[in-house]
Amino acid sequence: MSIASLLGALGGGWLADRLGSRDVRWYAWMPVIGCTVGGQLYWAAYSAGDLTSFISIEFIAELILSMGLPASYAAIQVSCGGQRRVMAMAVLQFFVMVFGGGFGPLIVGALSDVLNVVYEGASLRYSLTAMLLLLVPAAVCFALCAHALPHDLED
């Protein structure tokens, strides 16, 4: 998964530079695509019946989801200007660390413990699948960002 994340981030950064130079909205559309396509692939991976299918699909899902991350950073860099850029990145990193690295695993584990009563060994699969629902509001927010980004640059 680390290799998929690395390749996705590098490929996503390159693609964001290419597409974003033509139309700034791509900095937000790439995370929309990553959330929607990557989320569906994650769901397929969590539904896989064997380990080989799971690893293969999970790799592709991570690759695609990771491609949107550099574009989201670029959207902040482009829209915030020189005075607010550092603070905007600091706020983003704070939320990524608190929710992605802190509360995220805690919530998945707690949900898995609750679901263990009903689903036993499959409880982690279902708790991870439930967390995919968070990609829906993320995709909506990035789509709204794509709509607003050109107008923000006019100011």
MODELLER restraints for C-alpha pairs under 7 A, 6 or more apart:
rsr = mdl.restraints
at = mdl.atoms
rsr.add(forms.Gaussian(group=physical.xy_distance, feature=features.Distance(at['CA:1:A'], at['CA:59:A']), mean=5.95, stdev=0.5))
rsr.add(forms.Gaussian(group=physical.xy_distance, feature=features.Distance(at['CA:1:A'], at['CA:62:A']), mean=6.72, stdev=0.5))
rsr.add(forms.Gaussian(group=physical.xy_distance, feature=features.Distance(at['CA:4:A'], at['CA:59:A']), mean=5.77, stdev=0.5))
rsr.add(forms.Gaussian(group=physical.xy_distance, feature=features.Distance(at['CA:4:A'], at['CA:62:A']), mean=5.83, stdev=0.5))
rsr.add(forms.Gaussian(group=physical.xy_distance, feature=features.Distance(at['CA:4:A'], at['CA:63:A']), mean=4.69, stdev=0.5))
rsr.add(forms.Gaussian(group=physical.xy_distance, feature=features.Distance(at['CA:5:A'], at['CA:62:A']), mean=6.02, stdev=0.5))
rsr.add(forms.Gaussian(group=physical.xy_distance, feature=features.Distance(at['CA:5:A'], at['CA:63:A']), mean=5.56, stdev=0.5))
rsr.add(forms.Gaussian(group=physical.xy_distance, feature=features.Distance(at['CA:5:A'], at['CA:66:A']), mean=5.46, stdev=0.5))
rsr.add(forms.Gaussian(group=physical.xy_distance, feature=features.Distance(at['CA:7:A'], at['CA:63:A']), mean=6.60, stdev=0.5))
rsr.add(forms.Gaussian(group=physical.xy_distance, feature=features.Distance(at['CA:8:A'], at['CA:63:A']), mean=4.41, stdev=0.5))
rsr.add(forms.Gaussian(group=physical.xy_distance, feature=features.Distance(at['CA:8:A'], at['CA:64:A']), mean=6.15, stdev=0.5))
rsr.add(forms.Gaussian(group=physical.xy_distance, feature=features.Distance(at['CA:8:A'], at['CA:66:A']), mean=4.81, stdev=0.5))
rsr.add(forms.Gaussian(group=physical.xy_distance, feature=features.Distance(at['CA:8:A'], at['CA:67:A']), mean=4.50, stdev=0.5))
rsr.add(forms.Gaussian(group=physical.xy_distance, feature=features.Distance(at['CA:9:A'], at['CA:66:A']), mean=5.30, stdev=0.5))
rsr.add(forms.Gaussian(group=physical.xy_distance, feature=features.Distance(at['CA:9:A'], at['CA:67:A']), mean=4.98, stdev=0.5))
rsr.add(forms.Gaussian(group=physical.xy_distance, feature=features.Distance(at['CA:9:A'], at['CA:69:A']), mean=6.61, stdev=0.5))
rsr.add(forms.Gaussian(group=physical.xy_distance, feature=features.Distance(at['CA:9:A'], at['CA:70:A']), mean=6.14, stdev=0.5))
rsr.add(forms.Gaussian(group=physical.xy_distance, feature=features.Distance(at['CA:11:A'], at['CA:67:A']), mean=6.39, stdev=0.5))
rsr.add(forms.Gaussian(group=physical.xy_distance, feature=features.Distance(at['CA:12:A'], at['CA:67:A']), mean=3.89, stdev=0.5))
rsr.add(forms.Gaussian(group=physical.xy_distance, feature=features.Distance(at['CA:12:A'], at['CA:68:A']), mean=6.13, stdev=0.5))
rsr.add(forms.Gaussian(group=physical.xy_distance, feature=features.Distance(at['CA:12:A'], at['CA:70:A']), mean=6.16, stdev=0.5))
rsr.add(forms.Gaussian(group=physical.xy_distance, feature=features.Distance(at['CA:12:A'], at['CA:71:A']), mean=6.84, stdev=0.5))
rsr.add(forms.Gaussian(group=physical.xy_distance, feature=features.Distance(at['CA:13:A'], at['CA:70:A']), mean=5.13, stdev=0.5))
rsr.add(forms.Gaussian(group=physical.xy_distance, feature=features.Distance(at['CA:13:A'], at['CA:71:A']), mean=6.36, stdev=0.5))
rsr.add(forms.Gaussian(group=physical.xy_distance, feature=features.Distance(at['CA:16:A'], at['CA:26:A']), mean=6.80, stdev=0.5))
rsr.add(forms.Gaussian(group=physical.xy_distance, feature=features.Distance(at['CA:16:A'], at['CA:27:A']), mean=6.16, stdev=0.5))
rsr.add(forms.Gaussian(group=physical.xy_distance, feature=features.Distance(at['CA:16:A'], at['CA:71:A']), mean=5.46, stdev=0.5))
rsr.add(forms.Gaussian(group=physical.xy_distance, feature=features.Distance(at['CA:19:A'], at['CA:26:A']), mean=6.04, stdev=0.5))
rsr.add(forms.Gaussian(group=physical.xy_distance, feature=features.Distance(at['CA:20:A'], at['CA:26:A']), mean=5.24, stdev=0.5))
rsr.add(forms.Gaussian(group=physical.xy_distance, feature=features.Distance(at['CA:20:A'], at['CA:27:A']), mean=5.86, stdev=0.5))
rsr.add(forms.Gaussian(group=physical.xy_distance, feature=features.Distance(at['CA:24:A'], at['CA:150:A']), mean=6.74, stdev=0.5))
rsr.add(forms.Gaussian(group=physical.xy_distance, feature=features.Distance(at['CA:25:A'], at['CA:146:A']), mean=4.76, stdev=0.5))
rsr.add(forms.Gaussian(group=physical.xy_distance, feature=features.Distance(at['CA:25:A'], at['CA:149:A']), mean=6.28, stdev=0.5))
rsr.add(forms.Gaussian(group=physical.xy_distance, feature=features.Distance(at['CA:25:A'], at['CA:150:A']), mean=6.88, stdev=0.5))
rsr.add(forms.Gaussian(group=physical.xy_distance, feature=features.Distance(at['CA:27:A'], at['CA:71:A']), mean=4.63, stdev=0.5))
rsr.add(forms.Gaussian(group=physical.xy_distance, feature=features.Distance(at['CA:27:A'], at['CA:72:A']), mean=5.98, stdev=0.5))
rsr.add(forms.Gaussian(group=physical.xy_distance, feature=features.Distance(at['CA:27:A'], at['CA:74:A']), mean=6.35, stdev=0.5))
rsr.add(forms.Gaussian(group=physical.xy_distance, feature=features.Distance(at['CA:27:A'], at['CA:75:A']), mean=5.22, stdev=0.5))
rsr.add(forms.Gaussian(group=physical.xy_distance, feature=features.Distance(at['CA:28:A'], at['CA:71:A']), mean=6.68, stdev=0.5))
rsr.add(forms.Gaussian(group=physical.xy_distance, feature=features.Distance(at['CA:28:A'], at['CA:72:A']), mean=6.19, stdev=0.5))
rsr.add(forms.Gaussian(group=physical.xy_distance, feature=features.Distance(at['CA:28:A'], at['CA:75:A']), mean=6.56, stdev=0.5))
rsr.add(forms.Gaussian(group=physical.xy_distance, feature=features.Distance(at['CA:28:A'], at['CA:142:A']), mean=5.33, stdev=0.5))
rsr.add(forms.Gaussian(group=physical.xy_distance, feature=features.Distance(at['CA:28:A'], at['CA:143:A']), mean=6.56, stdev=0.5))
rsr.add(forms.Gaussian(group=physical.xy_distance, feature=features.Distance(at['CA:28:A'], at['CA:145:A']), mean=6.08, stdev=0.5))
rsr.add(forms.Gaussian(group=physical.xy_distance, feature=features.Distance(at['CA:28:A'], at['CA:146:A']), mean=4.91, stdev=0.5))
rsr.add(forms.Gaussian(group=physical.xy_distance, feature=features.Distance(at['CA:29:A'], at['CA:142:A']), mean=6.82, stdev=0.5))
rsr.add(forms.Gaussian(group=physical.xy_distance, feature=features.Distance(at['CA:29:A'], at['CA:143:A']), mean=6.46, stdev=0.5))
rsr.add(forms.Gaussian(group=physical.xy_distance, feature=features.Distance(at['CA:29:A'], at['CA:146:A']), mean=6.18, stdev=0.5))
rsr.add(forms.Gaussian(group=physical.xy_distance, feature=features.Distance(at['CA:30:A'], at['CA:68:A']), mean=5.01, stdev=0.5))
rsr.add(forms.Gaussian(group=physical.xy_distance, feature=features.Distance(at['CA:30:A'], at['CA:71:A']), mean=6.43, stdev=0.5))
rsr.add(forms.Gaussian(group=physical.xy_distance, feature=features.Distance(at['CA:31:A'], at['CA:68:A']), mean=3.91, stdev=0.5))
rsr.add(forms.Gaussian(group=physical.xy_distance, feature=features.Distance(at['CA:31:A'], at['CA:69:A']), mean=6.59, stdev=0.5))
rsr.add(forms.Gaussian(group=physical.xy_distance, feature=features.Distance(at['CA:31:A'], at['CA:71:A']), mean=6.83, stdev=0.5))
rsr.add(forms.Gaussian(group=physical.xy_distance, feature=features.Distance(at['CA:31:A'], at['CA:72:A']), mean=6.57, stdev=0.5))
rsr.add(forms.Gaussian(group=physical.xy_distance, feature=features.Distance(at['CA:31:A'], at['CA:139:A']), mean=6.98, stdev=0.5))
rsr.add(forms.Gaussian(group=physical.xy_distance, feature=features.Distance(at['CA:31:A'], at['CA:142:A']), mean=6.60, stdev=0.5))
rsr.add(forms.Gaussian(group=physical.xy_distance, feature=features.Distance(at['CA:32:A'], at['CA:139:A']), mean=4.66, stdev=0.5))
rsr.add(forms.Gaussian(group=physical.xy_distance, feature=features.Distance(at['CA:32:A'], at['CA:142:A']), mean=5.78, stdev=0.5))
rsr.add(forms.Gaussian(group=physical.xy_distance, feature=features.Distance(at['CA:32:A'], at['CA:143:A']), mean=6.27, stdev=0.5))
rsr.add(forms.Gaussian(group=physical.xy_distance, feature=features.Distance(at['CA:34:A'], at['CA:64:A']), mean=5.37, stdev=0.5))
rsr.add(forms.Gaussian(group=physical.xy_distance, feature=features.Distance(at['CA:34:A'], at['CA:65:A']), mean=4.27, stdev=0.5))
rsr.add(forms.Gaussian(group=physical.xy_distance, feature=features.Distance(at['CA:34:A'], at['CA:67:A']), mean=6.55, stdev=0.5))
rsr.add(forms.Gaussian(group=physical.xy_distance, feature=features.Distance(at['CA:34:A'], at['CA:68:A']), mean=5.40, stdev=0.5))
rsr.add(forms.Gaussian(group=physical.xy_distance, feature=features.Distance(at['CA:35:A'], at['CA:65:A']), mean=5.96, stdev=0.5))
rsr.add(forms.Gaussian(group=physical.xy_distance, feature=features.Distance(at['CA:35:A'], at['CA:135:A']), mean=5.57, stdev=0.5))
rsr.add(forms.Gaussian(group=physical.xy_distance, feature=features.Distance(at['CA:35:A'], at['CA:139:A']), mean=5.71, stdev=0.5))
rsr.add(forms.Gaussian(group=physical.xy_distance, feature=features.Distance(at['CA:36:A'], at['CA:139:A']), mean=6.76, stdev=0.5))
rsr.add(forms.Gaussian(group=physical.xy_distance, feature=features.Distance(at['CA:38:A'], at['CA:61:A']), mean=4.60, stdev=0.5))
rsr.add(forms.Gaussian(group=physical.xy_distance, feature=features.Distance(at['CA:38:A'], at['CA:62:A']), mean=6.79, stdev=0.5))
rsr.add(forms.Gaussian(group=physical.xy_distance, feature=features.Distance(at['CA:38:A'], at['CA:64:A']), mean=5.52, stdev=0.5))
rsr.add(forms.Gaussian(group=physical.xy_distance, feature=features.Distance(at['CA:38:A'], at['CA:65:A']), mean=4.96, stdev=0.5))
rsr.add(forms.Gaussian(group=physical.xy_distance, feature=features.Distance(at['CA:39:A'], at['CA:132:A']), mean=6.17, stdev=0.5))
rsr.add(forms.Gaussian(group=physical.xy_distance, feature=features.Distance(at['CA:39:A'], at['CA:135:A']), mean=6.69, stdev=0.5))
rsr.add(forms.Gaussian(group=physical.xy_distance, feature=features.Distance(at['CA:41:A'], at['CA:57:A']), mean=6.41, stdev=0.5))
rsr.add(forms.Gaussian(group=physical.xy_distance, feature=features.Distance(at['CA:41:A'], at['CA:61:A']), mean=5.12, stdev=0.5))
rsr.add(forms.Gaussian(group=physical.xy_distance, feature=features.Distance(at['CA:42:A'], at['CA:58:A']), mean=5.98, stdev=0.5))
rsr.add(forms.Gaussian(group=physical.xy_distance, feature=features.Distance(at['CA:42:A'], at['CA:61:A']), mean=5.60, stdev=0.5))
rsr.add(forms.Gaussian(group=physical.xy_distance, feature=features.Distance(at['CA:43:A'], at['CA:129:A']), mean=6.18, stdev=0.5))
rsr.add(forms.Gaussian(group=physical.xy_distance, feature=features.Distance(at['CA:45:A'], at['CA:54:A']), mean=4.71, stdev=0.5))
rsr.add(forms.Gaussian(group=physical.xy_distance, feature=features.Distance(at['CA:45:A'], at['CA:57:A']), mean=5.21, stdev=0.5))
rsr.add(forms.Gaussian(group=physical.xy_distance, feature=features.Distance(at['CA:45:A'], at['CA:58:A']), mean=5.46, stdev=0.5))
rsr.add(forms.Gaussian(group=physical.xy_distance, feature=features.Distance(at['CA:46:A'], at['CA:54:A']), mean=6.77, stdev=0.5))
rsr.add(forms.Gaussian(group=physical.xy_distance, feature=features.Distance(at['CA:46:A'], at['CA:125:A']), mean=6.03, stdev=0.5))
rsr.add(forms.Gaussian(group=physical.xy_distance, feature=features.Distance(at['CA:46:A'], at['CA:129:A']), mean=6.75, stdev=0.5))
rsr.add(forms.Gaussian(group=physical.xy_distance, feature=features.Distance(at['CA:48:A'], at['CA:54:A']), mean=5.39, stdev=0.5))
rsr.add(forms.Gaussian(group=physical.xy_distance, feature=features.Distance(at['CA:76:A'], at['CA:88:A']), mean=6.93, stdev=0.5))
rsr.add(forms.Gaussian(group=physical.xy_distance, feature=features.Distance(at['CA:77:A'], at['CA:85:A']), mean=5.93, stdev=0.5))
rsr.add(forms.Gaussian(group=physical.xy_distance, feature=features.Distance(at['CA:79:A'], at['CA:149:A']), mean=6.95, stdev=0.5))
rsr.add(forms.Gaussian(group=physical.xy_distance, feature=features.Distance(at['CA:79:A'], at['CA:152:A']), mean=6.44, stdev=0.5))
rsr.add(forms.Gaussian(group=physical.xy_distance, feature=features.Distance(at['CA:79:A'], at['CA:153:A']), mean=6.11, stdev=0.5))
rsr.add(forms.Gaussian(group=physical.xy_distance, feature=features.Distance(at['CA:108:A'], at['CA:127:A']), mean=5.66, stdev=0.5))
rsr.add(forms.Gaussian(group=physical.xy_distance, feature=features.Distance(at['CA:108:A'], at['CA:128:A']), mean=6.35, stdev=0.5))
rsr.add(forms.Gaussian(group=physical.xy_distance, feature=features.Distance(at['CA:111:A'], at['CA:127:A']), mean=5.68, stdev=0.5))
rsr.add(forms.Gaussian(group=physical.xy_distance, feature=features.Distance(at['CA:112:A'], at['CA:123:A']), mean=4.95, stdev=0.5))
rsr.add(forms.Gaussian(group=physical.xy_distance, feature=features.Distance(at['CA:112:A'], at['CA:124:A']), mean=4.92, stdev=0.5))
rsr.add(forms.Gaussian(group=physical.xy_distance, feature=features.Distance(at['CA:112:A'], at['CA:127:A']), mean=5.32, stdev=0.5))
rsr.add(forms.Gaussian(group=physical.xy_distance, feature=features.Distance(at['CA:115:A'], at['CA:123:A']), mean=5.16, stdev=0.5))
rsr.add(forms.Gaussian(group=physical.xy_distance, feature=features.Distance(at['CA:116:A'], at['CA:123:A']), mean=4.98, stdev=0.5))
